[in-house]
Amino acid sequence: MEEITFTIEGPYIELLALLKATSIAQTGGHAKFIVEDGDVVRNGEVEERKRAKLVPGDILEIGGEIRIFLK
């Protein structure tokens, strides 16, 4: 599994913005599709909110292939 450490600028980052910032999604539409498809797991639970506010300490898994650690 590929692992990425991402440092948040500010108190949080929205899920769609993170998917684009890490180049997991090429466009906003692609990011929405990833979330709607149930491919995002946040701290062990499927995250269905496209604009979920992610904070340092969150761990995401995308499609079972990529793990993102937020700092």
PDB file of N, CA, C and O in Angstrom:
ATOM      1  N   MET A   1       0.855  -1.179   0.000  1.00  0.00           N
ATOM      2  CA  MET A   1       0.000   0.000   0.000  1.00  0.00           C
ATOM      3  C   MET A   1       0.900   1.242   0.000  1.00  0.00           C
ATOM      4  O   MET A   1       1.832   1.353   0.797  1.00  0.00           O
ATOM      5  N   GLU A   2       0.601   2.158  -0.903  1.00  0.00           N
ATOM      6  CA  GLU A   2       1.338   3.421  -0.960  1.00  0.00           C
ATOM      7  C   GLU A   2       0.935   4.291   0.231  1.00  0.00           C
ATOM      8  O   GLU A   2      -0.242   4.366   0.584  1.00  0.00           O
ATOM      9  N   GLU A   3       1.928   4.951   0.850  1.00  0.00           N
ATOM     10  CA  GLU A   3       1.645   5.825   1.986  1.00  0.00           C
ATOM     11  C   GLU A   3       2.074   7.252   1.679  1.00  0.00           C
ATOM     12  O   GLU A   3       3.153   7.491   1.137  1.00  0.00           O
ATOM     13  N   ILE A   4       1.204   8.198   2.036  1.00  0.00           N
ATOM     14  CA  ILE A   4       1.455   9.620   1.808  1.00  0.00           C
ATOM     15  C   ILE A   4       1.266  10.340   3.140  1.00  0.00           C
ATOM     16  O   ILE A   4       0.296  10.088   3.856  1.00  0.00           O
ATOM     17  N   THR A   5       2.193  11.235   3.469  1.00  0.00           N
ATOM     18  CA  THR A   5       2.015  12.122   4.615  1.00  0.00           C
ATOM     19  C   THR A   5       1.725  13.506   4.056  1.00  0.00           C
ATOM     20  O   THR A   5       2.500  14.037   3.260  1.00  0.00           O
ATOM     21  N   PHE A   6       0.607  14.090   4.476  1.00  0.00           N
ATOM     22  CA  PHE A   6       0.181  15.390   3.960  1.00  0.00           C
ATOM     23  C   PHE A   6       0.054  16.365   5.122  1.00  0.00           C
ATOM     24  O   PHE A   6      -0.625  16.078   6.108  1.00  0.00           O
ATOM     25  N   THR A   7       0.707  17.515   5.006  1.00  0.00           N
ATOM     26  CA  THR A   7       0.642  18.546   6.040  1.00  0.00           C
ATOM     27  C   THR A   7      -0.444  19.555   5.687  1.00  0.00           C
ATOM     28  O   THR A   7      -0.430  20.151   4.610  1.00  0.00           O
ATOM     29  N   ILE A   8      -1.376  19.734   6.602  1.00  0.00           N
ATOM     30  CA  ILE A   8      -2.496  20.657   6.405  1.00  0.00           C
ATOM     31  C   ILE A   8      -2.050  22.078   6.737  1.00  0.00           C
ATOM     32  O   ILE A   8      -1.420  22.322   7.766  1.00  0.00           O
ATOM     33  N   GLU A   9      -2.387  23.007   5.852  1.00  0.00           N
ATOM     34  CA  GLU A   9      -2.159  24.431   6.118  1.00  0.00           C
ATOM     35  C   GLU A   9      -3.450  24.983   6.700  1.00  0.00           C
ATOM     36  O   GLU A   9      -4.424  25.161   5.969  1.00  0.00           O
ATOM     37  N   GLY A  10      -3.480  25.255   7.983  1.00  0.00           N
ATOM     38  CA  GLY A  10      -4.697  25.724   8.637  1.00  0.00           C
ATOM     39  C   GLY A  10      -5.275  24.634   9.513  1.00  0.00           C
ATOM     40  O   GLY A  10      -4.656  23.583   9.682  1.00  0.00           O
ATOM     41  N   PRO A  11      -6.457  24.866  10.078  1.00  0.00           N
ATOM     42  CA  PRO A  11      -7.027  23.905  11.025  1.00  0.00           C
ATOM     43  C   PRO A  11      -7.608  22.642  10.379  1.00  0.00           C
ATOM     44  O   PRO A  11      -7.717  21.610  11.042  1.00  0.00           O
ATOM     45  N   TYR A  12      -7.981  22.709   9.095  1.00  0.00           N
ATOM     46  CA  TYR A  12      -8.571  21.543   8.428  1.00  0.00           C
ATOM     47  C   TYR A  12      -8.433  21.688   6.914  1.00  0.00           C
ATOM     48  O   TYR A  12      -8.064  22.745   6.402  1.00  0.00           O
ATOM     49  N   ILE A  13      -8.741  20.586   6.209  1.00  0.00           N
ATOM     50  CA  ILE A  13      -8.847  20.602   4.751  1.00  0.00           C
ATOM     51  C   ILE A  13     -10.070  19.764   4.393  1.00  0.00           C
ATOM     52  O   ILE A  13     -10.315  18.729   5.012  1.00  0.00           O
ATOM     53  N   GLU A  14     -10.830  20.202   3.407  1.00  0.00           N
ATOM     54  CA  GLU A  14     -12.000  19.434   2.981  1.00  0.00           C
ATOM     55  C   GLU A  14     -11.547  18.223   2.174  1.00  0.00           C
ATOM     56  O   GLU A  14     -10.521  18.267   1.495  1.00  0.00           O
ATOM     57  N   LEU A  15     -12.313  17.153   2.254  1.00  0.00           N
ATOM     58  CA  LEU A  15     -11.960  15.894   1.608  1.00  0.00           C
ATOM     59  C   LEU A  15     -11.707  16.054   0.110  1.00  0.00           C
ATOM     60  O   LEU A  15     -10.698  15.563  -0.396  1.00  0.00           O
ATOM     61  N   LEU A  16     -12.602  16.730  -0.605  1.00  0.00           N
ATOM     62  CA  LEU A  16     -12.414  16.891  -2.051  1.00  0.00           C
ATOM     63  C   LEU A  16     -11.125  17.640  -2.355  1.00  0.00           C
ATOM     64  O   LEU A  16     -10.417  17.296  -3.302  1.00  0.00           O
ATOM     65  N   ALA A  17     -10.813  18.658  -1.563  1.00  0.00           N
ATOM     66  CA  ALA A  17      -9.583  19.428  -1.767  1.00  0.00           C
ATOM     67  C   ALA A  17      -8.354  18.556  -1.530  1.00  0.00           C
ATOM     68  O   ALA A  17      -7.361  18.683  -2.246  1.00  0.00           O
ATOM     69  N   LEU A  18      -8.410  17.677  -0.540  1.00  0.00           N
ATOM     70  CA  LEU A  18      -7.283  16.781  -0.263  1.00  0.00           C
ATOM     71  C   LEU A  18      -7.054  15.814  -1.420  1.00  0.00           C
ATOM     72  O   LEU A  18      -5.913  15.581  -1.821  1.00  0.00           O
ATOM     73  N   LEU A  19      -8.129  15.255  -1.953  1.00  0.00           N
ATOM     74  CA  LEU A  19      -7.987  14.310  -3.065  1.00  0.00           C
ATOM     75  C   LEU A  19      -7.342  14.984  -4.272  1.00  0.00           C
ATOM     76  O   LEU A  19      -6.555  14.363  -4.986  1.00  0.00           O
ATOM     77  N   LYS A  20      -7.674  16.248  -4.500  1.00  0.00           N
ATOM     78  CA  LYS A  20      -7.058  16.981  -5.612  1.00  0.00           C
ATOM     79  C   LYS A  20      -5.623  17.384  -5.278  1.00  0.00           C
ATOM     80  O   LYS A  20      -4.746  17.293  -6.137  1.00  0.00           O
ATOM     81  N   ALA A  21      -5.371  17.826  -4.050  1.00  0.00           N
ATOM     82  CA  ALA A  21      -4.033  18.282  -3.654  1.00  0.00           C
ATOM     83  C   ALA A  21      -3.004  17.153  -3.684  1.00  0.00           C
ATOM     84  O   ALA A  21      -1.824  17.398  -3.934  1.00  0.00           O
ATOM     85  N   THR A  22      -3.440  15.932  -3.434  1.00  0.00           N
ATOM     86  CA  THR A  22      -2.530  14.782  -3.447  1.00  0.00           C
ATOM     87  C   THR A  22      -2.475  14.114  -4.820  1.00  0.00           C
ATOM     88  O   THR A  22      -1.804  13.096  -4.988  1.00  0.00           O
ATOM     89  N   SER A  23      -3.173  14.677  -5.793  1.00  0.00           N
ATOM     90  CA  SER A  23      -3.236  14.158  -7.170  1.00  0.00           C
ATOM     91  C   SER A  23      -3.862  12.769  -7.261  1.00  0.00           C
ATOM     92  O   SER A  23      -3.642  12.050  -8.236  1.00  0.00           O
ATOM     93  N   ILE A  24      -4.636  12.394  -6.254  1.00  0.00           N
ATOM     94  CA  ILE A  24      -5.387  11.141  -6.333  1.00  0.00           C
ATOM     95  C   ILE A  24      -6.536  11.326  -7.311  1.00  0.00           C
ATOM     96  O   ILE A  24      -6.870  10.416  -8.071  1.00  0.00           O
ATOM     97  N   ALA A  25      -7.141  12.514  -7.287  1.00  0.00           N
ATOM     98  CA  ALA A  25      -8.196  12.870  -8.238  1.00  0.00           C
ATOM     99  C   ALA A  25      -7.664  13.981  -9.137  1.00  0.00           C
ATOM    100  O   ALA A  25      -7.030  14.926  -8.667  1.00  0.00           O
ATOM    101  N   GLN A  26      -7.926  13.855 -10.413  1.00  0.00           N
ATOM    102  CA  GLN A  26      -7.459  14.857 -11.368  1.00  0.00           C
ATOM    103  C   GLN A  26      -8.366  16.081 -11.417  1.00  0.00           C
ATOM    104  O   GLN A  26      -7.911  17.184 -11.719  1.00  0.00           O
ATOM    105  N   THR A  27      -9.653  15.884 -11.119  1.00  0.00           N
ATOM    106  CA  THR A  27     -10.630  16.978 -11.171  1.00  0.00           C
ATOM    107  C   THR A  27     -11.575  16.870  -9.979  1.00  0.00           C
ATOM    108  O   THR A  27     -11.592  15.862  -9.272  1.00  0.00           O
ATOM    109  N   GLY A  28     -12.358  17.921  -9.769  1.00  0.00           N
ATOM    110  CA  GLY A  28     -13.361  17.881  -8.715  1.00  0.00           C
ATOM    111  C   GLY A  28     -14.402  16.798  -8.960  1.00  0.00           C
ATOM    112  O   GLY A  28     -14.864  16.150  -8.021  1.00  0.00           O
ATOM    113  N   GLY A  29     -14.767  16.605 -10.216  1.00  0.00           N
ATOM    114  CA  GLY A  29     -15.732  15.560 -10.565  1.00  0.00           C
ATOM    115  C   GLY A  29     -15.202  14.173 -10.256  1.00  0.00           C
ATOM    116  O   GLY A  29     -15.936  13.314  -9.767  1.00  0.00           O
ATOM    117  N   HIS A  30     -13.929  13.956 -10.541  1.00  0.00           N
ATOM    118  CA  HIS A  30     -13.300  12.671 -10.240  1.00  0.00           C
ATOM    119  C   HIS A  30     -13.261  12.454  -8.731  1.00  0.00           C
ATOM    120  O   HIS A  30     -13.504  11.343  -8.260  1.00  0.00           O
ATOM    121  N   ALA A  31     -12.956  13.509  -7.965  1.00  0.00           N
ATOM    122  CA  ALA A  31     -12.921  13.415  -6.503  1.00  0.00           C
ATOM    123  C   ALA A  31     -14.302  13.037  -5.960  1.00  0.00           C
ATOM    124  O   ALA A  31     -14.410  12.185  -5.078  1.00  0.00           O
ATOM    125  N   LYS A  32     -15.351  13.664  -6.480  1.00  0.00           N
ATOM    126  CA  LYS A  32     -16.715  13.351  -6.046  1.00  0.00           C
ATOM    127  C   LYS A  32     -17.053  11.891  -6.324  1.00  0.00           C
ATOM    128  O   LYS A  32     -17.672  11.224  -5.495  1.00  0.00           O
ATOM    129  N   PHE A  33     -16.648  11.396  -7.487  1.00  0.00           N
ATOM    130  CA  PHE A  33     -16.913  10.005  -7.854  1.00  0.00           C
ATOM    131  C   PHE A  33     -16.237   9.049  -6.872  1.00  0.00           C
ATOM    132  O   PHE A  33     -16.834   8.050  -6.471  1.00  0.00           O
ATOM    133  N   ILE A  34     -14.997   9.348  -6.483  1.00  0.00           N
ATOM    134  CA  ILE A  34     -14.264   8.495  -5.541  1.00  0.00           C
ATOM    135  C   ILE A  34     -15.020   8.408  -4.214  1.00  0.00           C
ATOM    136  O   ILE A  34     -15.155   7.327  -3.642  1.00  0.00           O
ATOM    137  N   VAL A  35     -15.511   9.551  -3.728  1.00  0.00           N
ATOM    138  CA  VAL A  35     -16.235   9.578  -2.454  1.00  0.00           C
ATOM    139  C   VAL A  35     -17.580   8.868  -2.591  1.00  0.00           C
ATOM    140  O   VAL A  35     -17.936   8.052  -1.741  1.00  0.00           O
ATOM    141  N   GLU A  36     -18.326   9.167  -3.645  1.00  0.00           N
ATOM    142  CA  GLU A  36     -19.648   8.562  -3.850  1.00  0.00           C
ATOM    143  C   GLU A  36     -19.565   7.051  -4.007  1.00  0.00           C
ATOM    144  O   GLU A  36     -20.502   6.331  -3.660  1.00  0.00           O
ATOM    145  N   ASP A  37     -18.446   6.576  -4.527  1.00  0.00           N
ATOM    146  CA  ASP A  37     -18.246   5.144  -4.747  1.00  0.00           C
ATOM    147  C   ASP A  37     -17.913   4.398  -3.451  1.00  0.00           C
ATOM    148  O   ASP A  37     -17.823   3.170  -3.446  1.00  0.00           O
ATOM    149  N   GLY A  38     -17.730   5.139  -2.351  1.00  0.00           N
ATOM    150  CA  GLY A  38     -17.418   4.511  -1.067  1.00  0.00           C
ATOM    151  C   GLY A  38     -15.971   4.084  -0.936  1.00  0.00           C
ATOM    152  O   GLY A  38     -15.651   3.214  -0.127  1.00  0.00           O
ATOM    153  N   ASP A  39     -15.093   4.687  -1.725  1.00  0.00           N
ATOM    154  CA  ASP A  39     -13.682   4.297  -1.725  1.00  0.00           C
ATOM    155  C   ASP A  39     -12.835   5.009  -0.679  1.00  0.00           C
ATOM    156  O   ASP A  39     -11.635   4.751  -0.592  1.00  0.00           O
ATOM    157  N   VAL A  40     -13.429   5.901   0.121  1.00  0.00           N
ATOM    158  CA  VAL A  40     -12.657   6.641   1.121  1.00  0.00           C
ATOM    159  C   VAL A  40     -13.023   6.139   2.519  1.00  0.00           C
ATOM    160  O   VAL A  40     -14.185   6.177   2.925  1.00  0.00           O
ATOM    161  N   VAL A  41     -12.011   5.671   3.241  1.00  0.00           N
ATOM    162  CA  VAL A  41     -12.193   5.235   4.625  1.00  0.00           C
ATOM    163  C   VAL A  41     -11.407   6.192   5.510  1.00  0.00           C
ATOM    164  O   VAL A  41     -10.201   6.372   5.340  1.00  0.00           O
ATOM    165  N   ARG A  42     -12.112   6.801   6.458  1.00  0.00           N
ATOM    166  CA  ARG A  42     -11.486   7.768   7.380  1.00  0.00           C
ATOM    167  C   ARG A  42     -11.495   7.179   8.783  1.00  0.00           C
ATOM    168  O   ARG A  42     -12.554   6.906   9.349  1.00  0.00           O
ATOM    169  N   ASN A  43     -10.316   6.988   9.328  1.00  0.00           N
ATOM    170  CA  ASN A  43     -10.176   6.446  10.689  1.00  0.00           C
ATOM    171  C   ASN A  43     -11.007   5.175  10.877  1.00  0.00           C
ATOM    172  O   ASN A  43     -11.641   4.988  11.915  1.00  0.00           O
ATOM    173  N   GLY A  44     -10.997   4.307   9.864  1.00  0.00           N
ATOM    174  CA  GLY A  44     -11.665   3.014   9.959  1.00  0.00           C
ATOM    175  C   GLY A  44     -13.120   2.978   9.529  1.00  0.00           C
ATOM    176  O   GLY A  44     -13.726   1.907   9.522  1.00  0.00           O
ATOM    177  N   GLU A  45     -13.705   4.128   9.166  1.00  0.00           N
ATOM    178  CA  GLU A  45     -15.107   4.155   8.747  1.00  0.00           C
ATOM    179  C   GLU A  45     -15.251   4.826   7.384  1.00  0.00           C
ATOM    180  O   GLU A  45     -14.543   5.787   7.082  1.00  0.00           O
ATOM    181  N   VAL A  46     -16.164   4.319   6.567  1.00  0.00           N
ATOM    182  CA  VAL A  46     -16.378   4.893   5.240  1.00  0.00           C
ATOM    183  C   VAL A  46     -16.842   6.339   5.395  1.00  0.00           C
ATOM    184  O   VAL A  46     -17.768   6.630   6.152  1.00  0.00           O
ATOM    185  N   GLU A  47     -16.183   7.238   4.663  1.00  0.00           N
ATOM    186  CA  GLU A  47     -16.533   8.667   4.697  1.00  0.00           C
ATOM    187  C   GLU A  47     -17.352   8.986   3.457  1.00  0.00           C
ATOM    188  O   GLU A  47     -16.868   8.843   2.334  1.00  0.00           O
ATOM    189  N   GLU A  48     -18.605   9.423   3.660  1.00  0.00           N
ATOM    190  CA  GLU A  48     -19.509   9.708   2.549  1.00  0.00           C
ATOM    191  C   GLU A  48     -19.710  11.198   2.313  1.00  0.00           C
ATOM    192  O   GLU A  48     -20.346  11.590   1.335  1.00  0.00           O
ATOM    193  N   ARG A  49     -19.174  12.034   3.200  1.00  0.00           N
ATOM    194  CA  ARG A  49     -19.354  13.486   3.069  1.00  0.00           C
ATOM    195  C   ARG A  49     -18.231  14.053   2.205  1.00  0.00           C
ATOM    196  O   ARG A  49     -17.058  13.976   2.569  1.00  0.00           O
ATOM    197  N   LYS A  50     -18.595  14.613   1.077  1.00  0.00           N
ATOM    198  CA  LYS A  50     -17.600  15.140   0.136  1.00  0.00           C
ATOM    199  C   LYS A  50     -16.813  16.299   0.732  1.00  0.00           C
ATOM    200  O   LYS A  50     -15.630  16.466   0.433  1.00  0.00           O
ATOM    201  N   ARG A  51     -17.450  17.083   1.556  1.00  0.00           N
ATOM    202  CA  ARG A  51     -16.790  18.254   2.139  1.00  0.00           C
ATOM    203  C   ARG A  51     -16.418  18.038   3.606  1.00  0.00           C
ATOM    204  O   ARG A  51     -16.304  18.996   4.370  1.00  0.00           O
ATOM    205  N   ALA A  52     -16.233  16.787   3.990  1.00  0.00           N
ATOM    206  CA  ALA A  52     -15.834  16.484   5.368  1.00  0.00           C
ATOM    207  C   ALA A  52     -14.566  17.256   5.707  1.00  0.00           C
ATOM    208  O   ALA A  52     -13.635  17.324   4.905  1.00  0.00           O
ATOM    209  N   LYS A  53     -14.540  17.832   6.893  1.00  0.00           N
ATOM    210  CA  LYS A  53     -13.375  18.595   7.341  1.00  0.00           C
ATOM    211  C   LYS A  53     -12.380  17.634   7.986  1.00  0.00           C
ATOM    212  O   LYS A  53     -12.634  17.080   9.055  1.00  0.00           O
ATOM    213  N   LEU A  54     -11.263  17.452   7.328  1.00  0.00           N
ATOM    214  CA  LEU A  54     -10.221  16.559   7.813  1.00  0.00           C
ATOM    215  C   LEU A  54      -9.231  17.358   8.645  1.00  0.00           C
ATOM    216  O   LEU A  54      -8.886  18.488   8.297  1.00  0.00           O
ATOM    217  N   VAL A  55      -8.777  16.771   9.740  1.00  0.00           N
ATOM    218  CA  VAL A  55      -7.882  17.466  10.667  1.00  0.00           C
ATOM    219  C   VAL A  55      -6.612  16.643  10.881  1.00  0.00           C
ATOM    220  O   VAL A  55      -6.582  15.448  10.588  1.00  0.00           O
ATOM    221  N   PRO A  56      -5.554  17.297  11.399  1.00  0.00           N
ATOM    222  CA  PRO A  56      -4.329  16.544  11.689  1.00  0.00           C
ATOM    223  C   PRO A  56      -4.633  15.349  12.597  1.00  0.00           C
ATOM    224  O   PRO A  56      -5.415  15.454  13.542  1.00  0.00           O
ATOM    225  N   GLY A  57      -4.007  14.225  12.295  1.00  0.00           N
ATOM    226  CA  GLY A  57      -4.240  12.995  13.040  1.00  0.00           C
ATOM    227  C   GLY A  57      -5.168  12.034  12.323  1.00  0.00           C
ATOM    228  O   GLY A  57      -5.176  10.842  12.632  1.00  0.00           O
ATOM    229  N   ASP A  58      -5.957  12.531  11.362  1.00  0.00           N
ATOM    230  CA  ASP A  58      -6.823  11.647  10.580  1.00  0.00           C
ATOM    231  C   ASP A  58      -5.971  10.751   9.689  1.00  0.00           C
ATOM    232  O   ASP A  58      -4.912  11.152   9.204  1.00  0.00           O
ATOM    233  N   ILE A  59      -6.458   9.528   9.485  1.00  0.00           N
ATOM    234  CA  ILE A  59      -5.817   8.588   8.567  1.00  0.00           C
ATOM    235  C   ILE A  59      -6.878   8.158   7.567  1.00  0.00           C
ATOM    236  O   ILE A  59      -7.958   7.705   7.949  1.00  0.00           O
ATOM    237  N   LEU A  60      -6.562   8.302   6.281  1.00  0.00           N
ATOM    238  CA  LEU A  60      -7.501   7.916   5.231  1.00  0.00           C
ATOM    239  C   LEU A  60      -6.926   6.778   4.403  1.00  0.00           C
ATOM    240  O   LEU A  60      -5.716   6.697   4.191  1.00  0.00           O
ATOM    241  N   GLU A  61      -7.803   5.908   3.941  1.00  0.00           N
ATOM    242  CA  GLU A  61      -7.431   4.887   2.968  1.00  0.00           C
ATOM    243  C   GLU A  61      -8.304   5.108   1.743  1.00  0.00           C
ATOM    244  O   GLU A  61      -9.522   5.259   1.846  1.00  0.00           O
ATOM    245  N   ILE A  62      -7.663   5.122   0.591  1.00  0.00           N
ATOM    246  CA  ILE A  62      -8.372   5.365  -0.659  1.00  0.00           C
ATOM    247  C   ILE A  62      -8.320   4.095  -1.497  1.00  0.00           C
ATOM    248  O   ILE A  62      -7.249   3.668  -1.927  1.00  0.00           O
ATOM    249  N   GLY A  63      -9.473   3.502  -1.723  1.00  0.00           N
ATOM    250  CA  GLY A  63      -9.571   2.325  -2.565  1.00  0.00           C
ATOM    251  C   GLY A  63      -8.741   1.144  -2.108  1.00  0.00           C
ATOM    252  O   GLY A  63      -8.448   0.254  -2.905  1.00  0.00           O
ATOM    253  N   GLY A  64      -8.353   1.116  -0.838  1.00  0.00           N
ATOM    254  CA  GLY A  64      -7.545   0.015  -0.326  1.00  0.00           C
ATOM    255  C   GLY A  64      -6.125   0.001  -0.858  1.00  0.00           C
ATOM    256  O   GLY A  64      -5.381  -0.951  -0.620  1.00  0.00           O
ATOM    257  N   GLU A  65      -5.735   1.062  -1.586  1.00  0.00           N
ATOM    258  CA  GLU A  65      -4.414   1.095  -2.211  1.00  0.00           C
ATOM    259  C   GLU A  65      -3.520   2.209  -1.697  1.00  0.00           C
ATOM    260  O   GLU A  65      -2.296   2.100  -1.768  1.00  0.00           O
ATOM    261  N   ILE A  66      -4.114   3.284  -1.178  1.00  0.00           N
ATOM    262  CA  ILE A  66      -3.343   4.450  -0.741  1.00  0.00           C
ATOM    263  C   ILE A  66      -3.756   4.805   0.681  1.00  0.00           C
ATOM    264  O   ILE A  66      -4.946   4.864   0.992  1.00  0.00           O
ATOM    265  N   ARG A  67      -2.770   5.041   1.542  1.00  0.00           N
ATOM    266  CA  ARG A  67      -3.042   5.483   2.911  1.00  0.00           C
ATOM    267  C   ARG A  67      -2.454   6.883   3.067  1.00  0.00           C
ATOM    268  O   ARG A  67      -1.296   7.119   2.721  1.00  0.00           O
ATOM    269  N   ILE A  68      -3.261   7.810   3.591  1.00  0.00           N
ATOM    270  CA  ILE A  68      -2.826   9.196   3.781  1.00  0.00           C
ATOM    271  C   ILE A  68      -2.853   9.516   5.271  1.00  0.00           C
ATOM    272  O   ILE A  68      -3.868   9.338   5.944  1.00  0.00           O
ATOM    273  N   PHE A  69      -1.712   9.993   5.769  1.00  0.00           N
ATOM    274  CA  PHE A  69      -1.594  10.449   7.153  1.00  0.00           C
ATOM    275  C   PHE A  69      -1.607  11.970   7.133  1.00  0.00           C
ATOM    276  O   PHE A  69      -0.808  12.586   6.427  1.00  0.00           O
ATOM    277  N   LEU A  70      -2.502  12.581   7.896  1.00  0.00           N
ATOM    278  CA  LEU A  70      -2.592  14.043   7.924  1.00  0.00           C
ATOM    279  C   LEU A  70      -1.845  14.598   9.126  1.00  0.00           C
ATOM    280  O   LEU A  70      -1.999  14.127  10.253  1.00  0.00           O
ATOM    281  N   LYS A  71      -1.024  15.620   8.851  1.00  0.00           N
ATOM    282  CA  LYS A  71      -0.262  16.286   9.912  1.00  0.00           C
ATOM    283  C   LYS A  71      -0.716  17.722  10.017  1.00  0.00           C
ATOM    284  O   LYS A  71      -0.206  18.472  10.849  1.00  0.00           O
TER     285      LYS A  71
END
